[in-house]
Amino acid sequence: MSTDTETLARTPTAANAPLPAAQRMGLGAYLNCFRGIVWREVLRFLHQRERFLSALVRPLIWLFIFAAGFRQVLGVSIIPPYTTYVLYETFVTPGLVGMILLFNAMQSSLSMVYDRETGAMRTLLVSPFPRSFLLVSKLSGGVFVAVLQAYVFLAVARLWEAWSWDNPLIEAFQSGGLSEMGRAFYDNIAGTIFQLGNVDPAFMGYVTLLPALILSGLMLGSIALFMSSVIKQLENFAGVMNFVIFPMFFMSSALYPIWRLRESSPLLATLAELNPFTHAVELIRFSLYGQIGKRLEDGSLDLTHLYVVVACTIVFLGAAIFAYNPSKGLIARRGGPGGG
C-alpha cells in the first residue's frame, strides 16, 4: 500500500506537473529577450558603417541631384497636406523617408536569409519563447534602426537649411560677388540643397511623424520578413531587388503624385493606388504636417492610408509567423529554420 502511495506521489498530475518553460518565465524574461534581440540588431547596424552611409547617401542623392533636374518638370500643385504650391524637393522628401524604411526592411530580410544559412536562426527559434514573439522582436529591432536612419536624414536636411541662411558664402553668391560660373553652380546645385527650407514642418511634425514611421516600418518589415522565408539563398536576393523592391518604390507616390501618373497612364495610377508602399508614403507625408489623412468635403478624415498600413502589417506579419512554423510553414519544406 505504501509503495503504491509513493508511486502516485512521484507521478506528475495536472496539479503538480511542472509548467512549460514559456509559462514559468515572467514579464522580466520577455523584456530581457526583447531587449537582447533589438540590441543585437543595433550592434549589427553599428558594426556595418557602410550600411549606415548607404542608407543616407541614396536618399540624399535623390534630393540633391535628381530633384534639381525634376524641379521644373514635376512642379506640384496644391494638394493635401500642402496649402500652397510646393517645390519638387518638398514633395519628394516623405518619399525618400519611405525609401529609407523600404531598403532597411529589405536589408533585414537579407540578414534573416544569412542567419538561416549560418544556423543562427535555428538557435534563436529553439528558445522557449513563442516563435511569434521572437519574430516580432527581431522585426522591432529592424524598425528601430530604420526610424533612427530616417531622423538622421531629416536632421541633415534641417542642418543644410540652417547653414544656408547664415553662411557668408551664400550671401556672396546671392549678391553677385562671385563669378557667373559660381552663380550658375548656386542656381543649379546649391540652390537645390538650400531650398530645403521649403521642407519646413513645425517641430511637432517630427513628433507626430514617429507613429507613422513605426507603423510603416512594421508593415515593410513584415513584408520583408515574409519574403525571407521564401528566399532560399543569398544569391537570389538580387532578383528580389529587381522584381519586388524597385517596382514597389517607383510604382508609388514617393517620387510623383498619383494625379501625374493618372494623366500619363490610368492603369499605372491604379496599380500605384493598390501598392501598400504608396499608403505608407502618404501616411508619412500627412503625419509630417500633423495630420492623419485628407479632410473630405463633409469634414471627416480619410483614414484609408492608416487602415491599409495596419491591415497589411497584420496580414504579412501573420503570414511570416506561419511561414516560419517548422511543422506547417514554408520553412518546413526546406528542412527547418536553420536551413536545409
Secondary structure, 3 states (H helix, E strand, C coil): CHHHHHHHHHCCCCCCCCCCHHHHCCHHHHHHHHHHHHHHHHHHHHHCHHHHHHHHHHHHHHHHHHHHHHCCCCCECCCCCCCCCECHHHHHHHHHHHHHHHHHHHHHHHHHHHHHHHCHHHHHHCCCCCHHHHHHHHHHHHHHHHHHHHHHHHHHHHHHHHHHHHCHHHHHHHHCCCCHHHHHHHHHHHHHHHHHHHCCCCHHHHHHHHHHHHHHHHHHHHHHHHHHHHCCCHHHHHHHHHHHHHHHHHCCCCCCCHHHHHHHCHHHHHHHHHCHHHHHHHHHHHHCCCCCCCECCCCCECCHHHHHHHHHHHHHHHHHHHHCCCCCCHHHHHCCCCCC
